[in-house]
Amino acid sequence: MLITCPHCSTRNRVAAERLAEAPVCGRCGKELFVGAPVALDTGNFDEVIRGARPVAVDFWASWCGPCRAFAPVFAAEAAKRADVVFAKVDTDANPELSARYGIRSIPTLAVFQHGEIMQRISGALPAGEFARWLDQATASARTAG
């Protein structure tokens, strides 16, 4: 399976049976599954969301109170799940991405797989509700992928 490095955007071939062995990028040497959200911008966004693994993206802004309140919930879920890539897009710094995906309110959460949006929801969610939504969104991504 091809896994895109969240640090340098290099595509790495990783055998499915070795996913649990903390694989590292062949180019930069950093862990492919970091257990924390990675920052995406216009330079690396498309490459990261094209992967076979679902990518949960939090579209946010630093001035947004609900975004700041939701950030620990997003990070905690990222620490628990190795089956999903967790990423954040600062909408102020990346207005092109906001426009491309019609982000009108923040936070907006989206799950991508193979470059396509599988599910999307706006608003900060409590931890349990976010986990349930993510389970449902990634299940539909696995079914479609």
Phi, psi and chi 1 to 4 in degrees:
 res  aa     phi    psi   chi1   chi2   chi3   chi4
   1 MET       -  146.1  121.7 -178.0   -9.8      -
   2 LEU   -94.1  126.4  -70.4  176.1      -      -
   3 ILE  -120.2  126.5  -55.3  -66.2      -      -
   4 THR   -86.1  128.8  -58.1      -      -      -
   5 CYS   -66.4  127.6  176.4      -      -      -
   6 PRO   -72.7   -9.6   26.0  -33.2      -      -
   7 HIS   -95.8  -45.9  -51.6  -74.4      -      -
   8 CYS  -121.7    0.6   70.5      -      -      -
   9 SER    67.5   15.3  -61.5      -      -      -
  10 THR   -76.5  138.1  -61.7      -      -      -
  11 ARG   -85.5  129.1  -64.0 -174.5   79.8  170.6
  12 ASN  -119.3  135.2  -67.0  -92.1      -      -
  13 ARG   -89.0  120.7 -173.3  171.2  -56.7  -79.1
  14 VAL  -128.3  127.8  179.1      -      -      -
  15 ALA   -67.3  138.0      -      -      -      -
  16 ALA   -55.9  -36.2      -      -      -      -
  17 GLU   -71.8   -9.3   61.3  -87.5    8.0      -
  18 ARG  -105.3    5.2  -58.4 -158.4   66.9 -164.8
  19 LEU   -61.6  -31.9  -69.9  177.0      -      -
  20 ALA   -80.6   -2.3      -      -      -      -
  21 GLU   -95.0   23.5  -62.2  174.2   16.0      -
  22 ALA    51.1   62.0      -      -      -      -
  23 PRO   -64.0  149.1   23.4  -31.0      -      -
  24 VAL  -116.6  159.1  -62.9      -      -      -
  25 CYS   -69.2  136.0  176.4      -      -      -
  26 GLY   -70.3  -19.5      -      -      -      -
  27 ARG   -94.0  -54.1 -179.1  174.5 -178.5 -156.8
  28 CYS  -101.1  -12.8   70.2      -      -      -
  29 GLY    80.1    2.0      -      -      -      -
  30 LYS   -86.4  157.0  -65.5 -179.0 -179.4  176.9
  31 GLU   -61.2  138.7  -78.9 -169.5   51.7      -
  32 LEU   -77.3  -31.6  -67.0  174.6      -      -
  33 PHE  -115.1   93.7  -52.0  123.8      -      -
  34 VAL   -84.2  -14.8  -65.9      -      -      -
  35 GLY    73.5   16.6      -      -      -      -
  36 ALA  -147.8  152.2      -      -      -      -
  37 PRO   -63.3  143.1  -19.6   30.0      -      -
  38 VAL  -107.4  148.6  -64.8      -      -      -
  39 ALA   -82.5  131.3      -      -      -      -
  40 LEU  -114.5  150.9  -61.8 -177.1      -      -
  41 ASP  -142.6 -174.4   57.5   26.3      -      -
  42 THR   -62.9  -22.5   54.3      -      -      -
  43 GLY   -76.2  -31.2      -      -      -      -
  44 ASN  -122.0   -5.5   64.0    0.2      -      -
  45 PHE   -57.1  -55.2 -176.1   85.3      -      -
  46 ASP   -60.6  -40.0  -70.8  -31.2      -      -
  47 GLU   -65.6  -42.4 -173.0   65.7   27.1      -
  48 VAL   -68.6  -42.4  171.9      -      -      -
  49 ILE   -75.7  -10.6   67.2  163.9      -      -
  50 ARG   -77.8   -8.3  -85.1 -168.7 -136.1  130.5
  51 GLY   -66.6  168.1      -      -      -      -
  52 ALA   -75.4  -28.3      -      -      -      -
  53 ARG   -79.4  144.7  -78.0 -165.1  -30.7  157.6
  54 PRO   -61.4  145.2  -19.8   29.7      -      -
  55 VAL  -121.6  117.2 -179.6      -      -      -
  56 ALA   -91.2  119.5      -      -      -      -
  57 VAL  -113.7  130.9  178.1      -      -      -
  58 ASP  -104.6  108.4  176.0   11.1      -      -
  59 PHE   -85.5  120.2  -69.3   90.6      -      -
  60 TRP  -145.6  175.5   71.5  -72.8      -      -
  61 ALA  -146.5  149.2      -      -      -      -
  62 SER   -65.9  -27.5   60.7      -      -      -
  63 TRP   -82.3   -8.4   52.7  -96.9      -      -
  64 CYS   -86.6  114.3  169.2      -      -      -
  65 GLY   -59.0  -50.0      -      -      -      -
  66 PRO   -60.5  -33.5  -27.2   36.1      -      -
  67 CYS   -63.4  -46.2  -62.9      -      -      -
  68 ARG   -65.1  -37.4  -69.9 -167.5  -45.6  -90.7
  69 ALA   -68.5  -33.8      -      -      -      -
  70 PHE   -80.2  -22.9  179.6   68.4      -      -
  71 ALA   -52.2  -45.5      -      -      -      -
  72 PRO   -65.0  -32.7  -17.1   26.5      -      -
  73 VAL   -64.7  -45.6  172.1      -      -      -
  74 PHE   -62.4  -45.7 -165.5   74.0      -      -
  75 ALA   -65.1  -38.9      -      -      -      -
  76 ALA   -65.0  -40.3      -      -      -      -
  77 GLU   -68.1  -36.5 -163.4   65.1   24.3      -
  78 ALA   -61.7  -37.6      -      -      -      -
  79 ALA   -68.2  -24.0      -      -      -      -
  80 LYS   -89.5  -25.0  -68.2 -174.0 -133.3  174.9
  81 ARG  -119.4  118.0  -62.0 -169.3   59.1  159.4
  82 ALA   -94.0   -6.7      -      -      -      -
  83 ASP   -84.7   -5.7   63.0  -39.2      -      -
  84 VAL  -132.0  140.1  176.9      -      -      -
  85 VAL   -87.5  129.2  174.4      -      -      -
  86 PHE  -105.9  130.3  -72.3   79.8      -      -
  87 ALA  -141.4  154.6      -      -      -      -
  88 LYS  -125.7  140.6  -65.6  179.8   75.4   74.5
  89 VAL  -123.1  118.1  172.2      -      -      -
  90 ASP   -76.4  111.4 -178.0  -21.4      -      -
  91 THR   -68.2  -28.0   57.0      -      -      -
  92 ASP   -70.0  -38.9  -74.6  -18.0      -      -
  93 ALA   -81.2  -17.2      -      -      -      -
  94 ASN  -132.1   63.0  -61.1  -77.8      -      -
  95 PRO   -62.8  -24.8   21.6  -30.8      -      -
  96 GLU   -64.9  -41.2  -51.0   85.6   13.9      -
  97 LEU   -68.7  -39.3  -68.2  173.4      -      -
  98 SER   -59.9  -43.8  -60.6      -      -      -
  99 ALA   -67.5  -42.9      -      -      -      -
 100 ARG   -58.2  -38.5 -176.7 -168.5  -40.9  173.5
 101 TYR  -103.1   10.8  -67.3  103.3      -      -
 102 GLY    60.1   41.3      -      -      -      -
 103 ILE   -73.6  111.6  -55.2  -59.0      -      -
 104 ARG  -108.8  -23.2  -58.8  -84.0 -173.8 -102.7
 105 SER  -138.9  152.0   64.2      -      -      -
 106 ILE  -131.2  150.0   51.5  175.0      -      -
 107 PRO   -73.4  147.1   27.3  -33.1      -      -
 108 THR  -118.6  132.0  -69.4      -      -      -
 109 LEU  -110.4  138.2  -50.9  169.8      -      -
 110 ALA  -141.3  144.5      -      -      -      -
 111 VAL  -111.4  124.1  172.5      -      -      -
 112 PHE  -111.1  151.2  -67.9   84.4      -      -
 113 GLN  -152.6  135.4 -171.9  169.6   21.3      -
 114 HIS    52.8   32.8  -59.4  -66.1      -      -
 115 GLY    83.8   -0.9      -      -      -      -
 116 GLU  -110.9  144.0  -59.7  -67.1  -34.3      -
 117 ILE   -74.2  126.2  -71.1 -176.8      -      -
 118 MET   -96.0  -39.5  -54.9  -51.9  -69.6      -
 119 GLN  -148.6  156.5  -65.9  -78.6  -28.3      -
 120 ARG  -154.0  143.4  175.0  179.2  164.7  153.9
 121 ILE  -151.4  146.4 -168.2  168.7      -      -
 122 SER  -110.0  145.3  -67.7      -      -      -
 123 GLY   108.8  149.5      -      -      -      -
 124 ALA   -73.6  135.0      -      -      -      -
 125 LEU  -113.4  146.8  -58.7  172.8      -      -
 126 PRO   -64.9  159.1  -14.1   23.5      -      -
 127 ALA   -53.4  -50.1      -      -      -      -
 128 GLY   -62.9  -42.2      -      -      -      -
 129 GLU   -67.5  -39.0 -167.5  174.3  -26.5      -
 130 PHE   -63.1  -44.5  174.7   57.9      -      -
 131 ALA   -60.6  -43.3      -      -      -      -
 132 ARG   -64.2  -45.0  -76.9 -171.9  -65.4  -79.5
 133 TRP   -61.2  -43.4  176.3   82.1      -      -
 134 LEU   -65.6  -39.8 -170.4   58.8      -      -
 135 ASP   -58.4  -46.4  -75.1  -18.2      -      -
 136 GLN   -66.0  -42.4 -174.4  -94.5  -31.5      -
 137 ALA   -66.7  -41.5      -      -      -      -
 138 THR   -74.4  -28.9   56.5      -      -      -
 139 ALA   -64.5  -41.2      -      -      -      -
 140 SER   -70.0  -31.1   68.7      -      -      -
 141 ALA   -67.8  -42.0      -      -      -      -
 142 ARG   -65.4  -38.1  -79.8 -169.0  -72.5  -82.5
 143 THR   -64.8  -41.7  -55.9      -      -      -
 144 ALA   -76.2  -29.2      -      -      -      -
 145 GLY   -91.1      -      -      -      -      -
